[in-house]
């Protein structure tokens, strides 16, 4: 049975379907990263509110804090892949769900700033944008692309220098290679789900291959795709013609 045949009627049913489709290593809590990434990528960011409510309904404060950090990190990564507007909608949905939950528990949190300008988080201060951040981004980029990076970069012509700086220092450097909250594999799940959802064939192949290069076997990668497709189909997105892991033409260990 394909993922498109297992479309669920409710978000709760969808979450159960995704967990069933995924291999055991992703069934505990990586599953909701896929669900959230695809919902945002498919233009359904408001669904993050109900998803969050469901995730934290029966957990203690420490686990709720952990889930919030993971969803926040997901969105900090995903905006580089799908754009900032749907991510802002997603953050708003999370904030509203958080407020509703706090009100239900009799917790009132005062707005942190009348002007809306907040102090930067400590881990965002004093970032080394000239060396350590680009180096971190470059290492993760190379681990995913290996020998495939050079021809992609070459295809950018004289535009390559600025855009490779953006990739190494900003997109990968600041965001996608930051694995303090989400692991490298979890980050790649977010990347793959966000890109595949847009129906972009070549980048989808790059990141199916990237997931394989991070140690996820072919069968499990196919299961990840089926989970992505289930959420995309539920969201009204066609999955027809999407490339699959068996279509990846390159050596994984290359």
C-alpha positions as CSV (number, residue, x, y, z in Angstrom):
1,X,0.0,0.0,0.0
2,X,1.5,3.4,-1.0
3,X,1.5,6.5,1.2
4,X,-1.1,8.1,-1.1
5,X,-3.5,5.3,-0.4
6,X,-3.1,5.8,3.4
7,X,-4.3,9.3,3.5
8,X,-5.7,10.1,7.0
9,X,-8.8,12.2,7.7
10,X,-7.5,14.0,10.8
11,X,-4.2,15.3,12.0
12,X,-4.1,12.8,14.8
13,X,-4.7,9.9,12.4
14,X,-2.0,11.3,10.1
15,X,0.5,11.4,12.9
16,X,-0.3,7.7,13.7
17,X,0.1,6.8,10.0
18,X,3.5,8.6,9.8
19,X,4.8,6.8,12.9
20,X,3.7,3.5,11.4
21,X,5.4,4.2,8.1
22,X,8.7,5.1,9.6
23,X,11.5,2.7,10.7
24,X,11.9,2.2,14.5
25,X,14.8,4.7,14.8
26,X,12.5,7.6,13.8
27,X,9.3,6.4,15.5
28,X,10.0,7.9,18.9
29,X,10.2,11.6,18.2
30,X,11.8,12.3,14.8
31,X,8.4,11.5,13.2
32,X,6.9,14.9,14.3
33,X,9.9,16.7,12.7
34,X,8.8,15.2,9.3
35,X,5.1,16.1,9.9
36,X,5.9,19.7,10.9
37,X,8.3,20.2,8.1
38,X,5.9,19.0,5.4
39,X,2.9,20.9,6.9
40,X,4.9,24.2,6.7
41,X,6.3,23.3,3.2
42,X,2.8,22.5,2.0
43,X,1.3,25.8,3.1
44,X,-0.4,24.4,6.2
45,X,1.7,26.1,9.0
46,X,-1.4,26.7,11.1
47,X,-1.5,23.0,11.8
48,X,1.6,23.3,13.9
49,X,-0.6,24.6,16.7
50,X,-2.8,21.5,17.0
51,X,0.4,19.3,16.5
52,X,2.1,21.1,19.4
53,X,-0.9,20.7,21.6
54,X,-1.0,17.0,20.9
55,X,2.7,16.5,21.5
56,X,2.8,18.3,24.9
57,X,-0.6,17.2,26.2
58,X,0.7,14.4,28.5
59,X,4.3,15.3,29.1
60,X,6.1,16.9,32.0
61,X,7.6,20.4,31.9
62,X,11.1,19.2,31.0
63,X,9.8,17.2,28.0
64,X,7.6,20.1,26.9
65,X,10.7,22.4,27.0
66,X,12.6,19.8,24.9
67,X,9.8,19.6,22.3
68,X,9.6,23.3,22.0
69,X,13.3,23.6,21.5
70,X,13.1,21.0,18.7
71,X,10.2,22.6,16.9
72,X,11.9,26.0,17.2
73,X,15.1,24.6,15.8
74,X,13.2,23.0,13.0
75,X,11.7,26.3,11.9
76,X,15.0,28.1,12.2
77,X,16.3,25.6,9.7
78,X,13.2,25.4,7.5
79,X,13.0,29.1,6.7
80,X,16.2,28.7,4.6
81,X,14.5,26.1,2.5
82,X,10.9,27.3,2.1
83,X,11.0,31.0,2.9
84,X,10.2,33.1,5.9
85,X,6.5,33.8,5.5
86,X,5.2,30.3,6.1
87,X,7.6,29.8,9.0
88,X,6.4,33.0,10.7
89,X,2.9,31.6,10.4
90,X,4.1,28.5,12.0
91,X,5.8,30.3,14.8
92,X,2.5,32.2,15.4
93,X,0.5,29.0,15.5
94,X,2.9,27.6,18.1
95,X,2.7,30.7,20.1
96,X,-1.1,30.7,20.1
97,X,-1.1,27.1,21.1
98,X,1.4,27.7,23.9
99,X,-0.7,30.6,25.2
100,X,-3.9,28.6,25.2
101,X,-2.2,25.8,27.1
102,X,-0.8,28.2,29.7
103,X,-4.2,29.8,30.1
104,X,-5.8,26.4,30.6
105,X,-3.3,25.7,33.4
106,X,-3.7,29.2,34.9
107,X,-0.2,30.4,33.9
108,X,0.1,33.9,32.7
109,X,3.3,35.1,30.9
110,X,3.8,38.8,30.5
111,X,4.9,40.0,27.1
112,X,8.7,40.4,27.2
113,X,8.9,43.7,25.4
114,X,6.6,46.6,24.6
115,X,8.5,47.4,21.5
116,X,8.6,43.8,20.3
117,X,12.4,43.9,20.2
118,X,14.0,41.2,22.3
119,X,17.6,40.7,23.5
120,X,19.4,38.1,21.4
121,X,19.7,34.7,22.9
122,X,23.1,34.0,24.4
123,X,24.0,31.3,21.9
124,X,23.4,33.8,19.1
125,X,25.8,36.4,20.4
126,X,29.5,36.7,19.4
127,X,29.2,34.4,16.4
128,X,32.3,33.9,14.3
129,X,31.0,34.5,10.8
130,X,34.5,34.6,9.3
131,X,35.9,31.2,10.4
132,X,34.1,28.8,12.8
133,X,30.6,29.2,11.4
134,X,31.6,28.8,7.7
135,X,33.9,25.9,8.6
136,X,31.0,24.1,10.4
137,X,28.7,24.7,7.4
138,X,31.4,23.6,5.0
139,X,31.9,20.3,6.8
140,X,28.2,19.4,6.9
141,X,27.8,20.5,3.3
142,X,30.7,18.3,2.2
143,X,29.4,15.3,4.2
144,X,26.2,15.4,2.2
145,X,27.4,16.3,-1.2
146,X,31.0,15.0,-1.4
147,X,32.2,14.9,-5.0
148,X,28.8,16.1,-6.2
149,X,29.3,19.6,-4.8
150,X,31.8,20.9,-7.4
151,X,29.6,20.4,-10.5
152,X,26.6,21.9,-8.7
153,X,28.7,25.0,-7.8
154,X,30.1,25.2,-11.3
155,X,26.6,25.4,-12.8
156,X,26.2,28.7,-11.0
157,X,28.7,30.5,-13.3
158,X,30.0,33.9,-12.2
159,X,27.2,34.0,-9.5
160,X,28.9,31.2,-7.6
161,X,31.1,33.1,-5.2
162,X,28.3,35.0,-3.4
163,X,26.0,32.1,-3.3
164,X,28.6,29.6,-2.0
165,X,29.3,32.1,0.8
166,X,25.6,32.1,1.5
167,X,25.5,28.3,1.5
168,X,28.7,27.8,3.7
169,X,28.3,30.7,6.1
170,X,24.6,31.3,6.4
171,X,22.3,28.5,5.2
172,X,24.5,25.7,6.3
173,X,26.9,27.6,8.6
174,X,24.4,29.3,10.9
175,X,21.4,27.0,10.5
176,X,21.6,23.6,8.9
177,X,24.9,22.6,10.5
178,X,23.8,23.6,14.0
179,X,23.2,20.3,15.6
180,X,23.0,21.3,19.3
181,X,19.3,20.5,19.3
182,X,18.5,18.4,16.3
183,X,21.1,15.8,15.3
184,X,22.7,15.8,11.8
185,X,20.3,13.1,10.7
186,X,17.3,14.9,12.1
187,X,18.4,18.1,10.4
188,X,18.6,16.2,7.1
189,X,15.1,14.8,7.7
190,X,13.9,18.5,7.9
191,X,15.9,19.4,4.8
192,X,14.7,16.5,2.7
193,X,11.1,16.9,3.8
194,X,11.1,20.7,3.1
195,X,12.7,20.3,-0.3
196,X,10.8,17.2,-1.5
197,X,7.5,18.8,-0.6
198,X,8.2,21.5,-3.1
199,X,8.5,18.9,-5.9
200,X,12.1,19.9,-6.7
201,X,13.6,16.9,-8.4
202,X,17.3,17.6,-8.4
203,X,17.6,18.9,-4.8
204,X,15.4,16.0,-3.7
205,X,17.9,13.5,-5.2
206,X,20.8,15.4,-3.5
207,X,19.2,15.0,-0.1
208,X,17.9,11.5,-0.5
209,X,21.6,10.8,-1.2
210,X,22.6,13.0,1.7
211,X,20.4,11.0,4.1
212,X,22.0,7.8,2.8
213,X,25.5,9.3,3.3
214,X,24.6,10.0,6.9
215,X,24.1,6.3,7.5
216,X,20.4,5.7,6.8
217,X,20.0,2.7,4.6
218,X,18.0,2.5,1.4
219,X,14.9,0.8,2.8
220,X,14.7,3.2,5.7
221,X,15.1,6.2,3.4
222,X,12.3,4.9,1.2
223,X,10.1,4.7,4.4
224,X,11.0,8.3,5.2
225,X,9.8,9.3,1.7
226,X,6.6,7.4,2.2
227,X,6.0,9.3,5.4
228,X,6.7,12.6,3.7
229,X,4.3,11.7,0.9
230,X,1.6,10.8,3.4
231,X,1.7,14.3,5.0
232,X,2.0,16.0,1.6
233,X,-1.0,14.1,0.3
234,X,-3.0,14.9,3.5
235,X,-2.1,18.5,2.8
236,X,-3.5,18.4,-0.7
237,X,-0.1,18.3,-2.5
238,X,0.4,15.9,-5.5
239,X,3.4,13.6,-5.1
240,X,3.3,12.2,-8.6
241,X,6.6,12.0,-10.3
242,X,8.7,12.6,-7.2
243,X,12.2,10.9,-7.5
244,X,12.9,8.0,-5.1
245,X,16.0,6.8,-3.4
246,X,16.4,4.0,-6.0
247,X,16.7,6.8,-8.6
248,X,19.9,8.2,-6.9
249,X,22.6,7.7,-9.5
250,X,25.7,8.3,-7.5
251,X,27.8,6.2,-5.2
252,X,26.8,6.8,-1.6
253,X,30.3,6.3,-0.3
254,X,31.8,8.5,-3.0
